[in-house]
Amino acid sequence: MVEHGSKTSGSDENAVRLDDVDRKILALLQEDASLSLDEMARRVGASKTPVWNRIRRLREAGVIRRQVAILDPEALGLEACFFVLVRTSEHDPDWAARFLAAVRARPEVIEAHRLAGDIDYILKVQVRNARAYDRFYQALISEVKIHNVTALLSMEELKATSALPIPDLTGVRG
């Protein structure tokens, strides 16, 4: 059972300890969060109330952030996925705040990461086509000064999942 507030030490210090039932519940939710509580309880071999209580505790512990529907970009006409590599010569807090605001304001940006290494940021941008990407690019550079931008068009998605691997931390010593 998830231990509320229980953390492990070392590199896993922020990880919540989960038991096998917690891991089964999380795996089911990642596969299909629309499963009924009855069906989830049946699949994990427990009754509804304990399963519901575990889900509630996993939410309270921050393991479950939210439950959403995953949409098909192509069904919505968003057939072009670009990975945008951003290099900047600006590293002051004001620039970073403007860049973050610009990225968060653009619905085309479905992921954004600050990186270590030669590239400062990578954005995953989902749009209809190259013209739509160019409109996104022009808007971005009009809002914030960027030293260098490289856009890479994904030719084929080989794997995409929102499911995280669920580690077994029961053997980790605190």
Backbone as a chain_set.jsonl record, in Angstrom:
{"seq": "MVEHGSKTSGSDENAVRLDDVDRKILALLQEDASLSLDEMARRVGASKTPVWNRIRRLREAGVIRRQVAILDPEALGLEACFFVLVRTSEHDPDWAARFLAAVRARPEVIEAHRLAGDIDYILKVQVRNARAYDRFYQALISEVKIHNVTALLSMEELKATSALPIPDLTGVRG", "coords": {"N": [[0.845, -1.173, 0.0], [0.484, 2.255, -0.738], [2.627, 4.446, 0.932], [1.843, 7.243, 2.479], [3.589, 10.171, 2.106], [5.906, 8.81, 2.554], [9.167, 8.401, 1.647], [11.885, 7.233, -0.343], [15.454, 6.781, 0.032], [18.459, 8.329, -1.347], [18.919, 8.306, -4.904], [16.279, 7.935, -5.411], [14.772, 9.578, -3.782], [12.444, 11.121, -3.994], [10.503, 9.347, -4.657], [7.472, 7.61, -4.129], [6.685, 4.914, -2.014], [5.423, 1.945, -3.319], [3.143, -0.81, -3.316], [2.499, -4.117, -4.688], [-0.24, -4.156, -5.452], [-0.816, -1.415, -5.696], [0.861, -0.836, -7.876], [-0.336, -2.412, -9.868], [-2.839, -1.156, -10.054], [-2.03, 1.401, -10.939], [-0.871, 0.7, -13.414], [-3.144, -0.228, -14.782], [-4.7, 2.147, -14.825], [-3.052, 3.759, -16.405], [-3.238, 2.421, -18.798], [-6.009, 2.426, -19.403], [-7.927, 4.723, -18.234], [-10.612, 4.967, -18.073], [-11.803, 2.715, -17.126], [-14.251, 1.023, -15.181], [-14.738, 1.212, -11.631], [-15.522, -1.213, -10.563], [-14.542, -3.012, -12.527], [-11.789, -2.491, -12.379], [-11.258, -3.302, -9.74], [-11.877, -6.021, -9.958], [-9.845, -6.841, -11.748], [-7.497, -6.384, -10.281], [-7.874, -7.981, -8.162], [-9.19, -7.277, -5.774], [-11.547, -5.659, -3.541], [-13.993, -3.053, -4.271], [-13.966, -0.746, -2.52], [-11.394, -0.706, -1.12], [-9.764, -0.407, -3.416], [-10.651, 2.059, -4.445], [-9.901, 3.696, -2.266], [-7.122, 3.412, -2.377], [-6.584, 4.607, -4.873], [-7.421, 7.213, -4.291], [-5.515, 7.852, -2.28], [-3.183, 7.678, -3.832], [-3.589, 9.834, -5.537], [-3.599, 11.948, -3.651], [-0.967, 11.728, -2.767], [0.334, 12.651, -4.931], [1.11, 10.988, -6.968], [-0.689, 10.255, -8.967], [-1.389, 12.622, -11.193], [-3.406, 13.741, -12.883], [-6.314, 12.767, -14.8], [-6.812, 12.161, -18.172], [-8.092, 12.416, -21.577], [-6.573, 10.904, -24.351], [-5.878, 12.177, -27.41], [-6.066, 11.608, -30.987], [-3.756, 12.959, -33.064], [-3.699, 13.012, -35.927], [-6.362, 12.485, -36.6], [-7.429, 14.873, -35.95], [-6.404, 16.469, -37.854], [-3.825, 17.316, -37.444], [-1.111, 16.77, -38.677], [1.649, 17.123, -38.77], [4.55, 16.834, -36.947], [6.933, 18.526, -35.204], [10.2, 18.67, -33.875], [11.713, 21.033, -32.052], [14.688, 22.598, -31.716], [16.214, 24.747, -29.544], [18.524, 27.285, -29.153], [19.962, 29.665, -27.042], [21.419, 32.868, -26.407], [20.867, 34.264, -24.296], [20.518, 34.244, -20.835], [19.327, 35.258, -18.627], [17.007, 35.815, -15.906], [14.725, 37.329, -16.707], [14.551, 36.994, -19.513], [14.185, 34.203, -19.557], [11.709, 33.987, -18.259], [10.043, 35.338, -20.111], [10.357, 33.664, -22.336], [9.333, 31.23, -21.315], [6.672, 32.038, -20.837], [5.876, 32.576, -23.482], [6.088, 30.038, -24.655], [4.293, 28.538, -23.101], [1.934, 29.805, -23.801], [1.379, 28.983, -26.352], [-0.605, 26.707, -27.938], [0.237, 24.791, -29.727], [2.605, 23.783, -28.827], [3.321, 20.899, -27.358], [5.009, 19.634, -25.667], [7.751, 20.699, -23.684], [11.108, 21.137, -22.872], [13.869, 21.971, -20.765], [17.26, 21.702, -21.375], [20.38, 20.0, -20.669], [23.626, 20.58, -21.97], [24.573, 21.272, -25.426], [22.252, 22.247, -26.64], [19.696, 24.37, -25.573], [16.904, 24.251, -25.116], [14.205, 22.017, -25.917], [11.406, 21.644, -27.949], [8.312, 20.088, -28.512], [6.259, 20.224, -31.153], [3.071, 20.234, -32.454], [1.38, 20.438, -35.421], [-0.678, 21.39, -38.304], [0.691, 21.441, -40.8], [3.681, 22.333, -42.712], [3.447, 25.082, -43.245], [1.869, 25.927, -41.124], [3.63, 25.396, -39.062], [5.58, 27.318, -39.691], [4.163, 29.689, -39.17], [3.875, 29.402, -36.4], [6.619, 29.487, -35.672], [7.369, 32.095, -36.563], [5.75, 33.648, -34.891], [6.795, 32.932, -32.382], [9.517, 33.85, -32.497], [9.009, 36.519, -32.723], [8.146, 37.192, -30.246], [10.149, 36.595, -28.411], [13.68, 36.842, -28.126], [15.782, 34.69, -29.86], [18.706, 32.82, -30.222], [19.378, 30.665, -31.981], [17.464, 28.438, -33.941], [16.49, 25.196, -34.657], [14.545, 23.136, -36.603], [13.166, 19.976, -36.62], [11.538, 17.697, -38.585], [9.351, 15.155, -37.774], [9.294, 12.167, -39.37], [8.062, 9.739, -39.016], [6.227, 8.371, -36.414], [7.475, 6.237, -34.121], [7.148, 5.197, -31.601], [4.93, 6.082, -29.075], [3.873, 6.971, -25.957], [2.064, 7.581, -22.979], [2.394, 6.253, -20.753], [4.197, 5.551, -17.865], [7.104, 3.737, -16.784], [6.682, 1.686, -13.991], [8.397, 1.669, -11.153], [9.714, -0.821, -8.933], [10.08, -0.224, -5.77], [10.183, -1.46, -3.383], [12.259, -2.907, -2.341], [14.187, -1.049, -1.813], [16.333, 0.461, 0.443], [15.879, 2.672, 3.182]], "CA": [[0.0, 0.0, 0.0], [1.262, 3.485, -0.804], [2.873, 5.076, 2.217], [1.712, 8.683, 2.276], [4.725, 10.931, 2.61], [7.089, 7.97, 2.703], [10.093, 8.547, 0.533], [13.079, 6.413, -0.243], [16.649, 7.616, 0.062], [19.326, 8.29, -2.52], [18.398, 8.873, -6.145], [14.83, 7.75, -5.433], [14.261, 10.241, -2.591], [11.112, 11.664, -4.209], [9.599, 8.277, -5.059], [6.561, 7.063, -3.129], [6.751, 3.444, -1.973], [4.21, 1.314, -3.823], [3.124, -2.262, -3.256], [2.087, -4.737, -5.955], [-1.605, -3.742, -5.813], [-0.696, -0.045, -6.19], [1.45, -0.885, -9.22], [-1.366, -2.942, -10.775], [-3.827, -0.091, -10.245], [-1.425, 2.429, -11.789], [-0.736, 0.163, -14.775], [-4.484, -0.215, -15.384], [-5.095, 3.531, -15.091], [-2.281, 4.264, -17.546], [-3.733, 1.751, -20.005], [-7.373, 2.875, -19.683], [-8.437, 5.365, -17.026], [-12.072, 4.962, -18.076], [-12.314, 1.464, -16.561], [-15.091, 1.2, -14.0], [-14.129, 0.781, -10.377], [-15.794, -2.656, -10.474], [-13.613, -3.732, -13.406], [-10.435, -2.365, -11.82], [-11.198, -4.157, -8.551], [-11.834, -7.409, -10.435], [-8.541, -7.113, -12.358], [-6.416, -6.397, -9.285], [-8.19, -8.991, -7.147], [-9.557, -6.632, -4.514], [-12.891, -5.108, -3.601], [-14.059, -1.67, -4.765], [-13.616, 0.289, -1.538], [-9.941, -0.581, -0.976], [-9.189, 0.116, -4.662], [-10.959, 3.486, -4.46], [-9.064, 4.343, -1.247], [-5.75, 3.456, -2.895], [-6.548, 5.631, -5.926], [-7.486, 8.499, -3.589], [-4.208, 8.094, -1.65], [-2.206, 7.928, -4.901], [-3.822, 11.227, -5.953], [-3.142, 12.822, -2.567], [0.496, 11.65, -2.711], [0.866, 13.27, -6.141], [1.504, 9.983, -7.966], [-1.638, 10.493, -10.058], [-1.56, 14.069, -11.351], [-4.73, 13.996, -13.444], [-6.744, 11.771, -15.771], [-7.169, 12.876, -19.39], [-8.285, 11.639, -22.803], [-5.468, 11.079, -25.297], [-6.486, 12.358, -28.728], [-5.279, 11.243, -32.159], [-3.457, 14.196, -33.801], [-4.076, 12.915, -37.34], [-7.817, 12.588, -36.686], [-7.726, 16.3, -35.811], [-5.742, 17.179, -38.938], [-2.508, 17.792, -37.002], [-0.294, 15.701, -39.253], [3.076, 17.422, -38.737], [5.153, 16.946, -35.623], [8.288, 19.071, -35.282], [11.008, 18.822, -32.674], [12.346, 22.328, -32.243], [15.859, 22.763, -30.857], [16.388, 26.173, -29.306], [19.73, 27.761, -28.476], [19.857, 31.077, -26.722], [22.587, 33.509, -25.814], [20.302, 34.951, -23.13], [20.292, 33.312, -19.726], [18.871, 36.001, -17.456], [15.653, 35.428, -15.474], [13.696, 38.03, -17.476], [14.421, 36.293, -20.792], [13.616, 32.879, -19.286], [10.284, 34.172, -17.958], [9.359, 35.658, -21.371], [10.363, 32.448, -23.153], [8.385, 30.305, -20.711], [5.323, 32.547, -21.103], [5.599, 32.4, -24.913], [5.908, 28.599, -24.908], [3.046, 28.108, -22.453], [0.787, 30.426, -24.475], [1.196, 28.381, -27.68], [-1.17, 25.362, -27.804], [0.947, 23.854, -30.605], [3.699, 23.186, -28.06], [2.73, 19.877, -26.493], [6.039, 19.341, -24.675], [8.887, 21.62, -23.677], [12.104, 20.715, -21.887], [15.153, 22.661, -20.682], [18.236, 20.629, -21.501], [21.802, 20.167, -20.396], [24.375, 20.35, -23.2], [24.671, 22.327, -26.431], [20.914, 22.761, -26.928], [19.122, 24.872, -24.324], [15.513, 23.806, -24.968], [13.589, 21.267, -27.019], [9.953, 21.755, -27.956], [7.57, 19.208, -29.41], [5.229, 21.095, -31.717], [2.149, 19.486, -33.302], [0.658, 21.382, -36.281], [-1.266, 20.792, -39.513], [1.629, 21.295, -41.913], [4.87, 23.192, -42.625], [3.023, 26.487, -43.162], [1.422, 26.164, -39.745], [4.852, 25.481, -38.25], [6.216, 28.608, -39.947], [3.404, 30.692, -38.415], [4.288, 29.227, -35.004], [7.995, 29.968, -35.565], [7.372, 33.551, -36.689], [5.159, 34.197, -33.666], [7.729, 32.716, -31.278], [10.676, 34.752, -32.564], [8.561, 37.911, -32.532], [7.891, 37.383, -28.822], [11.347, 36.422, -27.593], [14.907, 36.747, -28.911], [16.374, 33.36, -29.834], [19.967, 32.807, -30.954], [19.343, 29.696, -33.07], [16.368, 27.478, -33.895], [16.544, 24.119, -35.642], [13.304, 22.368, -36.583], [13.286, 18.633, -37.175], [10.222, 17.124, -38.866], [9.236, 13.721, -37.528], [8.781, 11.486, -40.556], [7.215, 8.634, -38.588], [6.234, 8.121, -34.978], [7.753, 4.825, -33.902], [6.565, 4.847, -30.308], [4.432, 7.187, -28.264], [3.089, 6.502, -24.828], [2.056, 8.426, -21.793], [2.582, 5.332, -19.635], [5.52, 5.527, -17.249], [7.461, 2.47, -16.145], [6.399, 1.808, -12.558], [9.488, 0.958, -10.484], [9.483, -1.561, -7.692], [10.985, 0.353, -4.78], [9.974, -2.111, -2.099], [13.533, -3.406, -1.817], [15.103, 0.066, -1.581], [16.48, 0.712, 1.879], [15.811, 4.083, 3.515]], "C": [[0.891, 1.237, 0.0], [1.398, 4.071, 0.597], [2.88, 6.573, 1.992], [2.886, 9.395, 2.922], [5.972, 10.105, 2.777], [7.941, 8.073, 1.458], [11.257, 7.591, 0.741], [14.292, 7.31, -0.289], [17.434, 7.51, -1.23], [18.662, 8.903, -3.727], [16.884, 8.756, -6.247], [14.155, 8.499, -4.295], [12.869, 10.819, -2.766], [10.086, 10.595, -4.553], [8.762, 7.796, -3.883], [6.683, 5.555, -3.178], [5.393, 2.866, -2.37], [4.285, -0.185, -3.59], [2.604, -2.804, -4.592], [0.689, -4.307, -6.391], [-1.594, -2.317, -6.345], [-0.173, -0.041, -7.624], [0.447, -1.421, -10.245], [-2.411, -1.868, -11.084], [-3.265, 0.975, -11.183], [-1.274, 1.953, -13.224], [-2.086, 0.173, -15.483], [-4.926, 1.201, -15.732], [-4.335, 4.105, -16.282], [-2.754, 3.647, -18.856], [-5.108, 2.274, -20.398], [-7.998, 3.428, -18.409], [-9.962, 5.388, -16.988], [-12.654, 3.652, -17.549], [-13.173, 1.773, -15.339], [-14.336, 0.718, -12.767], [-14.348, -0.715, -10.169], [-14.786, -3.451, -11.283], [-12.184, -3.659, -12.871], [-10.271, -3.294, -10.617], [-11.1, -5.636, -8.961], [-10.442, -7.747, -10.956], [-7.389, -7.144, -11.351], [-6.686, -7.394, -8.166], [-8.49, -8.402, -5.787], [-10.99, -6.134, -4.634], [-12.828, -3.618, -3.934], [-13.547, -0.638, -3.76], [-12.107, 0.402, -1.324], [-9.262, -0.035, -2.243], [-9.438, 1.618, -4.741], [-10.085, 4.243, -3.459], [-7.611, 4.445, -1.71], [-5.618, 4.529, -3.97], [-6.569, 7.019, -5.286], [-6.143, 8.834, -2.951], [-3.122, 8.366, -2.691], [-2.358, 9.338, -5.454], [-3.26, 12.193, -4.905], [-1.615, 12.856, -2.479], [1.147, 12.267, -3.949], [1.348, 12.281, -7.186], [0.604, 10.111, -9.189], [-1.866, 11.995, -10.119], [-2.962, 14.418, -11.808], [-5.055, 12.861, -14.406], [-7.295, 12.522, -16.979], [-7.492, 11.9, -20.515], [-7.116, 11.934, -23.725], [-6.067, 11.076, -26.703], [-5.522, 11.955, -29.836], [-5.016, 12.508, -32.981], [-3.904, 14.146, -35.266], [-5.582, 13.028, -37.526], [-8.263, 14.046, -36.575], [-7.064, 17.139, -36.898], [-4.376, 17.745, -38.566], [-1.462, 16.751, -37.408], [1.204, 15.936, -39.17], [3.551, 17.613, -37.301], [6.6, 17.404, -35.812], [8.931, 19.036, -33.903], [11.867, 20.054, -32.914], [13.457, 22.484, -31.211], [16.159, 24.247, -30.755], [17.704, 26.401, -28.573], [19.537, 29.245, -28.211], [21.184, 31.592, -26.195], [22.164, 34.284, -24.568], [20.077, 33.928, -22.021], [19.827, 34.035, -18.465], [17.428, 35.619, -17.135], [14.533, 36.099, -16.278], [13.462, 37.337, -18.816], [13.743, 34.947, -20.576], [12.118, 32.979, -19.003], [9.492, 34.486, -19.226], [9.266, 34.425, -22.262], [9.336, 31.446, -22.62], [6.949, 30.752, -20.974], [4.943, 32.331, -22.564], [5.309, 30.937, -25.232], [4.582, 28.122, -24.321], [1.817, 28.668, -23.145], [0.475, 29.775, -25.817], [0.65, 26.964, -27.546], [-0.485, 24.33, -28.7], [2.088, 23.149, -29.872], [3.089, 22.186, -27.085], [3.728, 19.334, -25.476], [7.13, 20.383, -24.805], [9.82, 21.199, -22.552], [13.314, 21.635, -21.945], [16.203, 21.58, -20.575], [19.601, 21.009, -20.951], [22.512, 19.905, -21.723], [24.316, 21.532, -24.141], [23.332, 22.987, -26.768], [20.3, 23.189, -25.604], [17.716, 24.329, -24.063], [15.134, 22.936, -26.155], [12.078, 21.365, -26.835], [9.39, 20.693, -28.888], [6.348, 19.994, -29.85], [4.381, 20.286, -32.693], [1.291, 20.474, -34.082], [0.101, 20.657, -37.508], [-0.218, 20.477, -40.572], [2.794, 22.273, -41.717], [4.488, 24.671, -42.547], [2.572, 26.842, -41.749], [2.622, 26.232, -38.806], [5.517, 26.844, -38.444], [5.48, 29.727, -39.219], [3.766, 30.621, -36.927], [5.679, 29.828, -34.791], [8.058, 31.5, -35.61], [6.798, 34.211, -35.433], [6.131, 34.076, -32.498], [8.887, 33.707, -31.328], [10.286, 36.219, -32.484], [8.348, 38.229, -31.058], [9.151, 37.353, -27.974], [12.569, 36.223, -28.497], [15.525, 35.355, -28.727], [17.604, 33.368, -30.723], [19.903, 31.883, -32.179], [18.18, 28.733, -32.856], [16.583, 26.457, -35.005], [15.262, 23.313, -35.498], [13.531, 21.044, -37.294], [11.886, 18.057, -37.343], [10.265, 15.626, -38.596], [8.597, 13.086, -38.76], [7.814, 10.358, -40.188], [7.351, 8.476, -37.08], [6.392, 6.625, -34.759], [7.186, 4.318, -32.581], [6.11, 6.127, -29.632], [3.585, 6.594, -27.158], [3.104, 7.557, -23.743], [2.307, 7.57, -20.548], [4.029, 5.35, -19.151], [5.837, 4.123, -16.763], [7.285, 2.643, -14.639], [7.448, 0.998, -11.805], [9.03, 0.239, -9.229], [10.513, -1.066, -6.695], [10.86, -0.316, -3.429], [11.285, -2.586, -1.499], [14.535, -2.303, -1.53], [15.148, 0.344, -0.09], [16.557, 2.207, 2.133], [16.881, 4.55, 4.438]], "O": [[1.93, 1.262, 0.66], [0.425, 4.178, 1.343], [3.806, 7.115, 1.389], [3.146, 9.247, 4.116], [7.021, 10.653, 3.116], [7.465, 7.853, 0.345], [11.565, 7.196, 1.865], [14.172, 8.491, -0.617], [17.114, 6.7, -2.1], [17.933, 9.889, -3.616], [16.27, 9.414, -7.087], [13.068, 8.106, -3.871], [12.162, 10.996, -1.774], [8.909, 10.91, -4.724], [9.274, 7.599, -2.781], [6.774, 4.973, -4.259], [4.355, 3.248, -1.829], [5.365, -0.772, -3.658], [2.309, -2.038, -5.509], [0.454, -4.112, -7.584], [-2.273, -2.019, -7.328], [-0.697, 0.668, -8.483], [0.394, -0.928, -11.372], [-2.815, -1.696, -12.234], [-3.944, 1.403, -12.116], [-1.522, 2.717, -14.157], [-2.168, 0.542, -16.655], [-5.467, 1.433, -16.813], [-4.902, 4.851, -17.08], [-2.678, 4.283, -19.907], [-5.362, 2.539, -21.573], [-8.536, 2.673, -17.599], [-10.547, 5.785, -15.98], [-13.874, 3.49, -17.525], [-12.861, 2.674, -14.56], [-13.41, -0.087, -12.865], [-13.468, -1.409, -9.659], [-14.236, -4.442, -10.802], [-11.453, -4.649, -12.906], [-9.263, -3.99, -10.496], [-10.331, -6.4, -8.377], [-9.909, -8.814, -10.651], [-6.409, -7.86, -11.556], [-5.824, -7.627, -7.319], [-8.095, -8.957, -4.761], [-11.579, -6.185, -5.714], [-11.764, -3.001, -3.887], [-12.775, 0.249, -4.123], [-11.58, 1.514, -1.345], [-8.293, 0.717, -2.147], [-8.526, 2.375, -5.073], [-9.582, 5.321, -3.775], [-6.947, 5.452, -1.462], [-4.644, 5.281, -3.976], [-5.816, 7.903, -5.696], [-5.672, 9.966, -3.06], [-2.239, 9.192, -2.461], [-1.364, 9.975, -5.803], [-2.538, 13.134, -5.236], [-1.034, 13.892, -2.155], [2.37, 12.393, -4.011], [1.934, 12.683, -8.191], [1.084, 10.079, -10.321], [-2.463, 12.576, -9.213], [-3.63, 15.267, -11.219], [-4.175, 12.086, -14.783], [-8.137, 13.408, -16.837], [-7.202, 10.707, -20.418], [-6.711, 13.088, -23.868], [-6.682, 10.099, -27.128], [-4.306, 11.962, -29.643], [-5.954, 13.077, -33.541], [-4.429, 15.129, -35.787], [-6.037, 13.608, -38.511], [-9.34, 14.411, -37.047], [-7.145, 18.368, -36.877], [-3.828, 18.568, -39.299], [-0.997, 15.961, -36.586], [1.974, 15.025, -39.473], [3.026, 18.437, -36.552], [7.387, 16.748, -36.494], [8.29, 19.334, -32.896], [12.65, 20.105, -33.863], [13.211, 22.501, -30.005], [16.336, 24.923, -31.768], [17.969, 25.807, -27.529], [19.017, 29.981, -29.05], [21.97, 30.846, -25.612], [22.992, 34.881, -23.879], [19.505, 32.864, -22.26], [19.919, 33.493, -17.364], [16.706, 35.147, -18.014], [13.49, 35.483, -16.502], [12.318, 37.117, -19.214], [12.832, 34.583, -21.319], [11.345, 32.138, -19.462], [8.391, 33.967, -19.408], [8.227, 34.167, -22.87], [8.56, 30.88, -23.39], [6.097, 29.926, -21.303], [3.812, 31.945, -22.857], [4.391, 30.634, -25.993], [3.837, 27.389, -24.972], [0.75, 28.057, -23.081], [-0.603, 30.0, -26.366], [1.373, 26.084, -27.08], [-0.609, 23.128, -28.465], [2.489, 22.049, -30.251], [2.43, 22.565, -26.117], [3.34, 18.65, -24.529], [7.4, 20.888, -25.895], [9.387, 20.938, -21.429], [13.744, 22.038, -23.026], [16.065, 20.647, -19.783], [19.925, 22.186, -20.793], [22.046, 19.089, -22.518], [24.046, 22.659, -23.724], [23.295, 24.159, -27.14], [20.374, 22.455, -24.619], [17.377, 23.99, -22.93], [15.666, 23.093, -27.254], [11.548, 21.196, -25.737], [9.957, 20.438, -29.951], [5.511, 20.38, -29.034], [4.906, 19.716, -33.65], [0.557, 21.262, -33.486], [0.368, 19.475, -37.723], [-0.224, 19.4, -41.169], [2.883, 22.951, -40.693], [5.15, 25.436, -41.846], [2.863, 27.928, -41.247], [2.635, 27.027, -37.866], [5.967, 27.458, -37.476], [6.124, 30.636, -38.696], [3.942, 31.651, -36.275], [5.894, 30.586, -33.845], [8.726, 32.121, -34.784], [7.319, 35.227, -34.974], [6.277, 35.011, -31.71], [9.208, 34.336, -30.32], [11.129, 37.073, -32.209], [8.367, 39.394, -30.66], [9.218, 38.009, -26.935], [12.496, 35.523, -29.507], [15.759, 34.905, -27.605], [17.558, 33.865, -31.849], [20.319, 32.263, -33.273], [17.939, 28.271, -31.741], [16.83, 26.82, -36.155], [14.927, 22.859, -34.404], [14.024, 21.001, -38.421], [11.134, 17.939, -36.375], [11.116, 14.916, -39.13], [7.481, 13.441, -39.138], [6.879, 10.056, -40.929], [8.459, 8.452, -36.544], [5.537, 5.838, -35.166], [6.794, 3.157, -32.464], [6.824, 7.129, -29.623], [2.68, 5.8, -27.414], [4.054, 8.329, -23.619], [2.418, 8.088, -19.437], [4.962, 5.184, -19.937], [4.93, 3.39, -16.368], [7.704, 3.657, -14.082], [7.398, -0.232, -11.813], [8.081, 0.65, -8.561], [11.683, -1.442, -6.763], [11.371, 0.195, -2.433], [11.415, -2.661, -0.277], [15.632, -2.585, -1.048], [14.108, 0.449, 0.56], [17.221, 2.932, 1.392], [16.923, 5.729, 4.789]]}, "num_chains": 1, "name": "protein.A"}
